[in-house]
């Protein structure tokens, strides 16, 4: 089994944590945006290849890894909602990041980015108000949120100063051994 991805992607990080938790044998192959555009039909990471199975989305990869290890994945509807809401906010934040980084398009130039920034802010506020189980072991919904929050801070995309529940959740996640093992490199 091989998984292709970058060390900085929050989507890939969640998959890397699941691999550590499941102890499944897997080769991690570091891939950048140019390489992922060449190897993945969706032109993004992560990408998992296991024999005849190719999975192109972190959600399906996580389900596959959990089921292969005979572990539950998203058994609770509220955790599933947290996972999906986090994906929505994270997708908006990642889009803004790439538009600004690679195309030099800012909110002042784009109503789309302005709308995405508003989505990130309102989403973070709603996530902060959600009932979050900030205790180990972390569920996949909480792990997804923690990966996003840590990435958002790493990339200087979000501010948690007034979001005390999210800050507390991230503090707990940062004590998890597998979360610690998957911290992105400082020069990424």
C-alpha positions as CSV (number, residue, x, y, z in Angstrom):
1,X,0.0,0.0,0.0
2,X,1.3,3.5,-0.9
3,X,0.0,6.9,0.0
4,X,1.1,10.0,-1.9
5,X,0.9,13.4,-0.2
6,X,2.6,16.4,1.3
7,X,3.7,16.7,4.9
8,X,1.9,20.0,5.2
9,X,-1.6,19.1,3.9
10,X,-4.1,18.8,6.7
11,X,-6.0,16.2,4.6
12,X,-2.9,14.0,4.3
13,X,-2.0,14.5,7.9
14,X,-5.3,13.0,9.0
15,X,-4.6,10.0,6.8
16,X,-1.0,9.7,8.2
17,X,-2.5,9.8,11.8
18,X,-4.9,7.0,10.8
19,X,-2.1,4.9,9.4
20,X,-0.2,5.3,12.7
21,X,-3.3,4.4,14.7
22,X,-4.1,1.4,12.6
23,X,-0.4,0.2,12.3
24,X,-1.1,-0.8,8.7
25,X,2.0,-1.2,6.5
26,X,2.1,1.6,4.0
27,X,4.8,3.6,2.2
28,X,4.4,7.3,2.3
29,X,5.6,9.1,-0.8
30,X,6.1,12.8,-0.5
31,X,4.5,14.6,-3.5
32,X,4.2,18.2,-4.4
33,X,1.4,20.0,-6.4
34,X,3.1,19.4,-9.8
35,X,3.6,15.6,-9.1
36,X,0.1,15.2,-7.7
37,X,-1.4,16.8,-10.9
38,X,0.5,14.1,-12.9
39,X,-0.4,11.0,-10.8
40,X,-3.9,11.7,-9.5
41,X,-7.0,12.1,-11.6
42,X,-8.3,14.7,-9.2
43,X,-4.9,16.5,-9.3
44,X,-4.7,16.7,-5.5
45,X,-3.4,14.7,-2.5
46,X,-3.8,12.4,-0.7
47,X,-3.8,9.5,-3.2
48,X,-3.8,5.9,-1.9
49,X,-2.9,2.9,-4.0
50,X,-3.4,-0.6,-2.6
51,X,-3.2,-3.2,-5.4
52,X,-6.2,-2.6,-7.7
53,X,-7.7,0.0,-5.4
54,X,-6.9,3.7,-6.0
55,X,-8.6,6.2,-3.7
56,X,-8.4,10.0,-4.4
57,X,-10.0,11.6,-1.4
58,X,-9.0,11.7,2.2
59,X,-12.5,10.7,3.3
60,X,-12.6,7.5,1.3
61,X,-8.9,6.8,2.3
62,X,-9.8,7.2,6.0
63,X,-12.8,4.9,5.7
64,X,-10.7,2.3,3.8
65,X,-7.9,2.4,6.4
66,X,-10.3,2.1,9.4
67,X,-12.3,-0.7,7.8
68,X,-9.1,-2.6,6.7
69,X,-7.9,-2.4,10.4
70,X,-11.4,-3.4,11.6
71,X,-11.9,-0.1,13.3
72,X,-15.0,2.1,13.3
73,X,-15.3,5.1,11.0
74,X,-17.9,7.8,11.6
75,X,-20.4,5.7,13.6
76,X,-21.8,8.9,15.2
77,X,-23.8,11.4,13.1
78,X,-22.7,14.4,15.1
79,X,-19.0,13.4,14.6
80,X,-19.7,12.9,10.9
81,X,-21.3,16.4,10.8
82,X,-18.2,17.9,12.5
83,X,-16.0,16.1,10.0
84,X,-18.0,17.5,7.1
85,X,-18.4,21.0,8.4
86,X,-14.6,21.1,9.0
87,X,-14.1,20.0,5.4
88,X,-16.2,22.8,4.2
89,X,-14.3,25.4,6.2
90,X,-11.0,23.8,5.4
91,X,-11.7,23.7,1.7
92,X,-12.5,27.4,1.7
93,X,-9.3,28.2,3.7
94,X,-7.1,26.1,1.4
95,X,-8.6,27.7,-1.7
96,X,-7.8,31.2,-0.3
97,X,-4.3,30.1,0.5
98,X,-3.6,28.8,-3.0
99,X,-5.2,31.7,-4.8
100,X,-3.2,34.1,-2.7
101,X,0.1,32.1,-2.9
102,X,0.2,31.1,-6.5
103,X,-2.0,33.6,-8.3
104,X,-1.5,36.7,-6.0
105,X,-5.3,37.2,-5.9
106,X,-6.5,38.9,-2.7
107,X,-9.9,39.6,-1.2
108,X,-9.7,43.1,-2.4
109,X,-9.5,41.8,-6.0
110,X,-12.0,39.0,-5.7
111,X,-15.6,38.8,-4.4
112,X,-15.1,35.0,-4.4
113,X,-12.2,35.2,-1.9
114,X,-14.2,37.7,0.2
115,X,-17.1,35.2,0.4
116,X,-14.7,32.3,1.2
117,X,-13.1,34.4,4.0
118,X,-16.6,35.1,5.4
119,X,-17.3,31.3,5.2
120,X,-14.1,30.5,7.2
121,X,-14.9,33.1,9.9
122,X,-18.5,32.0,10.4
123,X,-17.5,28.4,10.2
124,X,-14.8,28.8,12.9
125,X,-17.3,30.6,15.1
126,X,-19.9,27.8,14.7
127,X,-17.2,25.1,15.3
128,X,-16.2,26.9,18.4
129,X,-19.8,26.8,19.7
130,X,-20.2,23.1,18.9
131,X,-20.1,20.5,21.6
132,X,-16.6,19.1,21.1
133,X,-15.1,16.1,22.9
134,X,-11.7,17.5,23.7
135,X,-10.3,14.3,25.2
136,X,-8.1,11.5,24.0
137,X,-8.5,9.3,22.0
138,X,-9.8,11.8,19.3
139,X,-12.6,10.8,17.0
140,X,-12.2,11.3,13.3
141,X,-14.4,14.4,13.3
142,X,-12.3,15.9,16.1
143,X,-9.0,14.8,14.4
144,X,-10.1,16.4,11.1
145,X,-10.8,19.7,13.0
146,X,-7.5,19.5,14.9
147,X,-5.5,18.9,11.6
148,X,-7.2,21.9,10.1
149,X,-6.7,24.2,13.0
150,X,-3.0,23.3,13.3
151,X,-2.6,23.8,9.5
152,X,-4.4,27.1,9.7
153,X,-2.0,28.4,12.4
154,X,1.0,26.9,10.6
155,X,0.1,28.7,7.4
156,X,-1.0,31.9,9.3
157,X,-4.5,31.5,7.9
158,X,-6.6,31.6,11.1
159,X,-6.5,33.2,14.6
160,X,-7.9,31.3,17.5
161,X,-7.4,34.0,20.2
162,X,-11.1,34.5,20.8
163,X,-12.1,30.9,20.0
164,X,-11.5,29.3,23.4
165,X,-13.2,25.9,22.7
166,X,-11.1,25.4,19.5
167,X,-8.0,26.5,21.4
168,X,-8.7,23.9,24.1
169,X,-9.4,21.2,21.5
170,X,-6.1,21.9,19.7
171,X,-4.2,21.9,23.0
172,X,-5.5,18.4,23.7
173,X,-4.7,17.2,20.2
174,X,-1.2,18.4,20.5
175,X,-0.7,15.9,23.4
176,X,-1.7,13.0,21.2
177,X,1.4,11.0,20.3
178,X,0.3,10.4,16.6
179,X,-0.6,14.1,16.2
180,X,2.8,15.0,17.5
181,X,4.5,12.5,15.1
182,X,2.8,14.1,12.1
183,X,3.6,17.8,12.8
184,X,4.6,19.5,9.4
185,X,8.3,20.4,9.1
186,X,9.1,24.1,9.9
187,X,10.4,24.8,6.4
188,X,7.3,23.5,4.6
